[in-house]
């Protein structure tokens, strides 16, 4: 019996990457992922998110981080609640 992952990969076309894993790990683009872009105490980058209702549907409204600057603390929680 195959699990869902092996079933999915069986349906995907196979390909060979032109780069080896070592090439990818050594690339400047990959190394840049580990370089902090902000420091502790820096202002958070501004962003806009869709507002959700209690059933997790979009309301058509947005929330922008910068609108709360200087007014109140903002807690961002990312994750799955399933």
Secondary structure, DSSP 8 states (H G I E B T S, - for coil): ---HHHHHHHHS-----SS-HHHHHHSHHHHHTTS-SS-TTS-----EEEEE-TTS-EEEEEEEGGGGTTTS------S---
